[in-house]
Amino acid sequence: MLDSVHLAGWLSHFHGVGVEFLLFPSGPHRRIHKEIRELLGARSDQFSLSFGSSMLGLPCWLLDRVFGNRVRAFFLRRAVRRWRPSVVHAVEIQNAGYLCLRAFRGRARNFDWGATNYGSDIFWFSRFSKHRHLIAELLESLDFYSAECDRDVELAINLGFRGLIKPVFPNSGGIPDHLFFENNIERGTRDAITVKGYQGWAGQAIVALKALERISERLPISQLYVHSANLHTKLFIWRMRRKVSFRIEVFSKGALTRTEVIRHLSRSIVFVGISKTDGISTTMLEAMAAGAIPVQTATSCCGEWFGDKSGAAVREVSVEAVADSVRKALVMAETSHARQENWATVSRKGLRSTVSARAQLFYETTGPGGLVQ
């Protein structure tokens, strides 16, 4: 997905490393992410776009709503024949994975191919029979598979994957070292809460905001930050502002730089991320790095990153459950134990330098059919 910040983070690991990339669009991007544009604009030819990708991504995606991925599958096969890659990597399953399955199903190939699981690709979509069938067929045909959660590795094996499992680590790039070490994680003058603000089929920001509204008189804050808010969230906040005493600042998706996000989290006592399904949640890792106690739905793999004494895993997507978890997180924040534990966890396995060192081994091969770990 050429407009994805997560793809941008992944590709940036390889800038200047001896791997060449041809990017083929799997989603209906209207514009290419600025960090990917920078990689494409570098003087070397390490990163390039398949022919017509910048203009035809959206039209071809629309055509394939009718033709079942056949249009882009044709162009993908042509790109592979011309470029002759040693590896084809489907980054995300429902778009890229299904497209590759359509393109290569039943055909001889002379390259290794695999897929990276984003947060909801198997955990959520395998609940639906049509997706479950496609996911299982895809997994059975892959040479390698990667995920950022042990949970998703287990799910893939249960659905029939028998190839090489790549090491588990954050697939969006990790926390930049300089942002991590510049932050003061102590309680200090923290007087805010940050909420992940998307409301949709997965994101449940309004549940989080209703919970905060319910306990607003007990919140020791003067500021609420709402990140990546869409229209539904903004309309709810318009009403909420009249009922609470603290200020609410709302930011649309992409409106903040990563440095600005970290700055807000560094002022926050608690971070609240509520969704029906997720992977690690990059913002949750940023919160842990910045010293905000995470309140995150257990539909993510947050349990692989914090325990009962360093964060609050929300077991039910309800106002009552979120409000209770926020109260628990506020108690944790009264001492430095939880912040220190989260800081140590991110330092050990979530820093960009650590992730990069592992990511740069990702495409090592011994030739077609001979991937090594």
N, C-alpha and C positions, 0 to 999 in steps of 0.2 A: 504494500500500500504506500504509494510514493508521497502521500501527504502525512505519513505517520512519524511522529517524534520518536517512537520506539524503534522504527527502522533506521531513522537517522542516527540514533544512539548506537545501534548495532554496527552499522557501516563504519562509523567513526573509529571503531577499534582497529580497523584495518588500513587506515590512512597511512601510506608510506610503507606498508608491509607488502611482501611479494605475492599478493593475490590480486587478480584482475576481476572486476565485476561488470556484468551486463545486467541492467535492471529492466525488468519487464513488469508492467502495471497489472495488478490483480484486482484493484478496486476503482471506483468512479471518482478519482481525484480531480478536483477543479484546478488545483495548483500543486506544484511540487514543494515539499517542505523546504524551508530556507536553508537548513543545514545540509540537506541532500543536494540542493542547488550549488552550495559552496563546494561540496566534494566533486560534483560534476564540472564545476568551473575551474578546478585546479589545473595547473599546466600539464600535469601528467595525464596519460590516458587510462589510469587505473580504474576509474568509474565512468561508465557510459550508459546511455539509454538505448534500448532497442528502437528500431526505426518507427517514427510516428508516435512514440509513447507520450510525448508532452501534449499532443493535440488529440490523439485518438482514444485515450484512456476512457473518458466519459462516454463518447458515442458508441464505442465497442461494448462497453459494459451494458449500456441500454439495449443494444441489439441482442446481447446474450441473455437478457431477461426473457426474450422470446425463443432464442435458439439454443438455450441450455449450454452455454459456454463454448459452443462450436466455433464461433467466430474468432474469439481470442485463442482458442486451442490451435486453430490453423496457423495464426501468426506466431504463436509460441513455438510450435514445431519448426516453422521456417527459421525463426531466430536461432534455435538450437542447431539446426543443420548448418547454418552459415557460420555460427560462432564456435561450434564444437567445444563446449565446456567439458571439463572433467567432472564437475558437480553441478546439479540443479537443486537449488534450495528453495522450497516453498515456505516463505515466512508468513505464518498464520495459516489456518486450515480451511475455514469456510469460504474464503476467497481464493487464495493462492493454491491451497491443497486440492480443492475440488477442481480448479482449473487444470492443474497438472495431471490429475487423475483422468480427466477428459482427454487431455492431449496425448498421454502416453499409455493409456489402457490398452493392453493386448499388443503392444508394439515392441519390437526389438530396440534396444538402446545400448549405447556404449559409454554411458556416464553413470556415476552414482547419483542417487537422488534421495532427498529426505525432507523433513518438515519440522518446523518449530511450532510448538503449541503456545498460543497466547492464552490469556487468563481463562476464557470461557469456552474455548474451542471444543473440548471434550467434556469437561465438567458440566456444562450447561446443555450443549446441543445434543449430547448423546442420550438425553432423556426423551428425545423425539424420534420415532421409529425411522423416518426417512433419513434424518441426519445420522442416526446410529449405523444404518446400513452403509452409507457412504464413508463414514469415518472408519468403520471396520475394514472396508475394501481398500481404502487408502493406506491404513496402517499395515495391512498384510503385504502391500507392494513396496514399501519403503525400505531403503538400505539403512537409513539412520533416522533417529528421532531425538528432538531436544525439547526440554521444558524447563521452566523456572521453579517448578514445585515438584517435590517427591510425590505428592498426591496425583499429579497428572501423569507421571511415569507409571504408577501403579494402574491407573485407569487405562492407559494405552496397552499395557501388557494384558490386562483382562479382556480387552477388545481384540486381541490377536496379534499385536506387534511382536516380532521375533528377531528384529535386526539389532543394530548397534545403538545403544542408548548413550547419548552424549552427556557429559557432566552437567549437573543441575546448578545453574546460577542465574542471576537476574538478566533477562534478555534485552532490557532497555538501556543498558550501558553502565549501571551502577551510579553511586553518588560521587560527583567530582571531588577529588581529594581536597582541593583548596577550599571549597565551600564547606566541607565537613570539618576541617581543622580550624577554620576561622570562627566557628560558632561557639558561643558560650552556652553550655547546656544547663547551667544552674538555674534555679527557679527565679532568682533575681527580681527583676521588675516585670515579669510576664503578667500581662493583663488582658489577654485575648484568647479566643478559641478560633480555630480554622476548620471549615467544613468543606468537603468535596461536594460541589454544587450541581452535579448533573442529575436531572430527573428524566427517566426514560424507561425502556424495557428492562434495563439492568440497574442503573443508578437510582437510588432512592433518597435523594437529597431532602425532599419535603418531609419524609419521616424523621430525618435527623433534625430539621429545623423545628418541627412540631415538638419534638422532645425537648429541645433547648428552650422553646417558648414556654413549655409547661413548667420547667424548673428555673425560669429566668431570674426570679427573685433571689435564688440561692447561688447564682453564678457569680464568682468573684472576678468579673471582667468588666472592662469599659468598651471593648471592641470585639466585633465578630467579623471575621473574614470569610467570604464565600467564594471559592475558586471554581472556575470552569462552569459557571452557571448558564443554563439555557433559559428560554422564555418562561417555561412553567415555574422554574425556581424564582425568577425575577418577579413574576406576578405574585407569588406567595409572599415574598419578602416585602413587597409594597404594602401588604396588609399587616405583616408582622411588625414592621417598624413602629406602628401606632400602639403596640402592646408591650414593648420592652423598653428598658431604660438605656441600654447600651447602644452604641453606634453599630451600624451594619454597612460594611463595604462589600460591593458585589463586583466580580470580575468575570467576563466571558472567557470561554475556552481560548487559549492562546494569547490572552491579553497581557499576561505576566511573563517575564523572563524567569528562568530557573533561579537566578539570584534573588529576585523579588519574592518568589514563592518561599524560598528558604528563609528570607528575612521575616516574613509573616509567621512562619512556623517557629522561628526563634523567639518571637514575642508571645507565642501561644502556650498556654498551660496544657491544652488538650487538642488533638486532631481527631475529627470524626469523619469516617468514610463508611457509608452504608450502601450496599448494593446486593442484588440477588446473586451475583456471581462475579468473580474476579480472580486474578492470579495473585502475585505478591501485592500489587498496588504500589506503584513507584512513589506516589505521594506519601504513603504510609512509611516507606523507607526514609524518605526525606524528613518526615516528622520525627522518626526515631533518631536520625542523625542530628536534628536540630534541637532535640530535647523536649519535644511535645509528646505527651503520653498518648499512644494510639488507642482509639476506640474504633474497631474495625469489625465488620461482619465476618463470621466464621465461614461464610461462603467463599472467602478468599483462602489462601494458604497462610494466613497470619500466624497460625499455631506453629509454623516452622521457623518463626522469627521472634516471637515474644511469648512469655509465659503468663500465668495468672497474677504474678506480682510486678510485671513490668508493662502490662497493657490489658485492655478489656476486650475480649472477643465476644461480639454480640451474636447470640445463638438464635435469635428470632428477629425478623424484620418487622418490628412494631415500635410504636412510640414508647410504650412502657419499658420494653427491653433496652432501647437506646438510652432513655433517661436514666435507668438504673446503672447502665454501664458508664455513662458520663460521671455520675456521682462516685462510682468506684475509682475512676481514673483521677478525679480531683483529689481523692484521699491519697492515692499513690503519689501524686505530684507534690504533696506536702514535704516529702523528704527527697533526697537525691538518689536513693537506691535504684528506683526504676529507670531514671534517666541514665545513670551510669551503666546499668546492665544493657540497655538498648544501644547506647553509644558503643559499648564493647562489641556487641553483636554485629552492628553495621561495620565497624572497623575491621572485624575479622573476615566477613564474607560479602560485604556489600559495597566496598569502595571501588571506584572506577579502576584504579591501578591493579587491584586484585582480579577484578572481572576481566580486564583487558588481557592480562597475562594468560588467563584460561581461554578466553575467546580466540586469541590469535593462533591457537592450536586446532581450532574447530575444523578447518578445511584440509587438514593433513590427510593425504591419501597415498595408497600404494598402487594407484591405477584403478580403472573401472572394476567395481565389485570388490575392491580391497581396502575399504576405509579402515583406518586404524585410529585408536582413541588418543 
